[in-house]
Amino acid sequence: MPDPQVKQIEKAIEQEEKTDQKNLNHAISDLKNASKAAAKSHTDTDKAHHQLDKALRKEHDAAKALNNAAHNHERIETDVDQARERLNIKKQNEATMGQSKERKQTLLDEVRTRRDQNHEERESRMVELHTHSPTAGSRAGTFNSENGAPMARTASPGSMTAPGHTQASPTAPVETA
């Protein structure tokens, strides 16, 4: 029958896995939404460009017939100004959406990396849990009081190491990067 403490740690590890997956799914969803918003913003910008081109053509036609359409010309100039303003606003919005998409992509990459690191750490802890039997001596392994991670027990407390942390022997050469 497995040790209750091992079961509790396994349950905590499974909960961490679920939380990481939820965070990843949320980041993916945010990126999809940002991509859709950026695409819509781009479409709106194109539409605003077309509206500006159309307004400029109308302005030119109105200028030709200025004697008959002075009032109409002024109205269309206002439309052009408004179209330019809309274009500027759409361009600013497109830039903002692009930056938002990049931030969300960066966040997604960070969440994926964190998830992968956490997964490797959990796998290491699981291996450590299952390689030390609680019936072998007083305790075959002990847990780090800071993070609850299993630690290997050797001859002295000074030689205990957490998973992912290695100690070089006194005669081991020092590697430089």
C-alpha positions in Angstrom: 0.0 0.0 0.0 1.5 3.3 -1.0 2.6 5.9 1.6 -0.1 8.5 2.1 2.5 11.3 1.8 3.4 9.9 -1.7 -0.2 9.9 -2.7 -0.6 13.5 -1.5 2.4 14.6 -3.5 1.2 12.8 -6.6 -2.2 14.5 -6.2 -0.5 17.9 -5.9 1.6 17.1 -9.0 -1.5 16.2 -11.0 -3.1 19.4 -9.9 -0.1 21.4 -11.0 -0.3 19.7 -14.4 -4.0 20.6 -14.7 -3.3 24.2 -13.8 -0.5 24.5 -16.3 -2.8 23.1 -19.0 -5.5 25.5 -18.1 -3.0 28.4 -18.3 -1.8 27.2 -21.7 -5.3 26.8 -23.0 -6.1 30.4 -21.8 -3.0 31.8 -23.5 -3.8 30.0 -26.7 -7.4 31.4 -26.6 -6.0 34.9 -25.9 -3.7 34.6 -28.9 -6.5 33.4 -31.2 -8.7 36.3 -30.1 -5.8 38.8 -30.6 -5.2 37.3 -34.0 -8.8 37.7 -35.0 -8.9 41.3 -33.7 -5.6 42.1 -35.6 -7.1 40.6 -38.8 -10.3 42.6 -38.4 -8.3 45.7 -37.7 -6.3 45.1 -40.9 -9.6 44.7 -42.8 -11.0 47.9 -41.3 -7.8 49.7 -42.3 -8.1 48.5 -45.9 -11.7 49.5 -45.9 -10.7 52.9 -44.6 -8.1 53.2 -47.4 -10.8 52.5 -50.0 -13.1 55.0 -48.4 -10.4 57.6 -48.5 -9.7 56.9 -52.2 -13.4 57.1 -53.0 -13.7 60.4 -51.1 -10.7 61.8 -52.9 -12.3 60.9 -56.3 -15.5 62.5 -55.3 -13.6 65.6 -54.2 -11.9 65.9 -57.6 -15.2 65.5 -59.4 -16.8 68.2 -57.2 -13.8 70.5 -57.9 -14.4 70.3 -61.6 -18.0 71.4 -61.2 -17.3 74.0 -58.6 -19.6 76.6 -60.2 -22.6 74.3 -59.8 -21.6 72.5 -56.7 -19.7 74.7 -54.3 -21.7 73.6 -51.3 -21.4 69.9 -52.3 -17.6 70.3 -52.6 -17.3 71.6 -49.1 -19.4 68.7 -47.8 -17.2 66.2 -49.5 -14.0 67.9 -48.2 -15.4 67.3 -44.7 -16.0 63.6 -45.7 -12.3 63.4 -46.8 -11.1 64.8 -43.5 -13.3 62.4 -41.6 -12.0 59.5 -43.8 -8.4 60.6 -43.1 -9.2 60.8 -39.4 -10.8 57.3 -39.5 -7.8 56.0 -41.4 -5.4 57.4 -38.7 -7.5 55.9 -36.0 -7.6 52.5 -37.8 -3.9 52.6 -38.3 -3.3 53.4 -34.6 -5.7 50.6 -33.7 -4.0 48.2 -36.1 -0.6 49.0 -34.6 -2.0 48.5 -31.1 -3.6 45.2 -32.0 -0.3 44.1 -33.6 1.6 44.9 -30.4 -1.1 43.1 -28.3 -0.8 40.1 -30.5 3.0 40.1 -30.1 2.7 40.4 -26.3 0.3 37.5 -26.2 2.6 35.4 -28.4 5.4 36.2 -26.1 3.2 35.3 -23.1 2.2 32.0 -24.8 5.8 31.1 -25.4 6.6 31.9 -21.8 3.7 29.8 -20.6 4.7 26.9 -22.8 8.3 27.1 -21.6 7.1 27.3 -18.0 4.7 24.3 -18.5 7.5 22.3 -20.1 9.9 23.1 -17.3 7.3 22.3 -14.6 6.5 19.0 -16.4 10.1 18.0 -16.4 10.4 18.9 -12.7 7.3 16.9 -11.9 8.6 13.9 -13.9 11.8 14.1 -12.0 10.0 14.3 -8.7 7.8 11.4 -9.6 10.9 9.3 -10.5 12.5 10.4 -7.3 9.4 9.4 -5.3 9.2 6.0 -6.9 12.9 5.2 -6.6 13.0 5.6 -2.9 10.9 3.1 -1.0 9.5 4.3 2.4 10.3 0.8 3.9 14.0 0.8 3.1 15.5 1.9 6.4 14.1 4.7 8.6 13.6 7.0 5.5 15.1 6.4 2.0 14.4 9.9 1.0 13.4 13.2 2.5 11.7 16.3 1.3 13.1 19.7 0.9 11.4 21.9 3.5 11.4 24.9 1.2 9.6 23.5 -1.8 8.5 20.0 -0.9 10.7 18.5 -3.5 12.2 15.1 -2.8 15.9 15.1 -1.9 18.3 12.2 -2.0 19.8 11.2 1.3 23.4 10.1 1.4 25.9 9.7 4.2 25.7 13.3 5.4 23.1 16.0 5.4 25.6 18.3 3.6 25.5 16.0 0.6 21.7 16.0 0.1 20.6 17.4 -3.3 17.3 18.3 -4.8 16.3 17.0 -8.2 18.0 18.9 -11.0 20.8 20.0 -8.6 24.1 18.1 -8.8 27.2 18.3 -6.7 30.5 17.9 -8.4 33.0 15.6 -6.6 36.0 17.4 -5.2 38.2 16.0 -8.0 35.8 16.8 -10.8 37.1 19.4 -13.3 35.3 22.7 -13.4 33.5 23.4 -16.7 33.5 26.9 -18.1 30.9 28.1 -20.6 
